[in-house]
């Protein structure tokens, strides 16, 4: 496909999304009806679509509208692309720009447009992040770096780095965690690399790794909201831990046994009723469902679909999870709370609400991981009974 044809495909996919399809559904539908597209074509088209989602308001500003074509024009203008080449009308490229489409406005003065956030989230970002709010909003407009977790059950960080380099994957040490690498080149080669296939590395955000690294060592540990099991695998790197994983929907953990086997990790999965019947745990980690606002550069659709009512529902879910998990803690144990959110409503406010509901508990650790080049935005806190 030509670069112009890729732009036309992105416009088509954005059109499907404007009809109500989620981004991944629209991309999958397009791929199924476009078998001619190669892997590089699909990757480039995907990048166009997600770049629009990250910068939708400024794309609409420069494109002078929110139609799929206007959004792509506005996005590519921001990226200093050659619009005459991409919108040539030749072959499968979109039609040339009209005179009106070439009248690009001055940079936006409206804060919500410049930050590429819904209006209602601006006060929440400012209240949650203070002076860091502007930097976080801007960071969410860029593609996320690729981070790897080195599996120390099988290798060291330097050895993993050398193995990846031999297969064209360049990386550097990430300062957030001793197991973390930031990929600087060759990210698309990771999944076919020997280091990945042999379980020496896993794709995992560096701040997510740091959340695990901050926990006490050893003991019986339960990853209470395990999902795919990334944190459970990181927990299992400590040979003195006995690691368990639970999720309210066990189907989310379907791939975990295979991933654990590849990593050489021992993880026992538990259903909800089994957690209540089990021996108490020294650590229960609750990586709670959240807005994902700290990771919206990876899943930018979330910032346009989140509503105040949905955030309130998430807060109730977070409170319920903490209350249930607290009953599973052994004497002297730690209840660890974490989200990949930058919003105070989902972080400090939830911990304060828990402490208000549970006299005799106290917070012994609290930390925010800033959204930036070294990791996504994360929050974690440790709670113990006095």
Order of alpha helices (4+ residues) and beta strands (2+ residues): alpha-alpha-alpha-alpha-alpha-alpha-alpha-alpha-alpha-beta-alpha-beta-beta-alpha-beta-alpha-beta-alpha-beta-alpha-beta-alpha-beta-alpha-alpha-beta-alpha-beta-beta
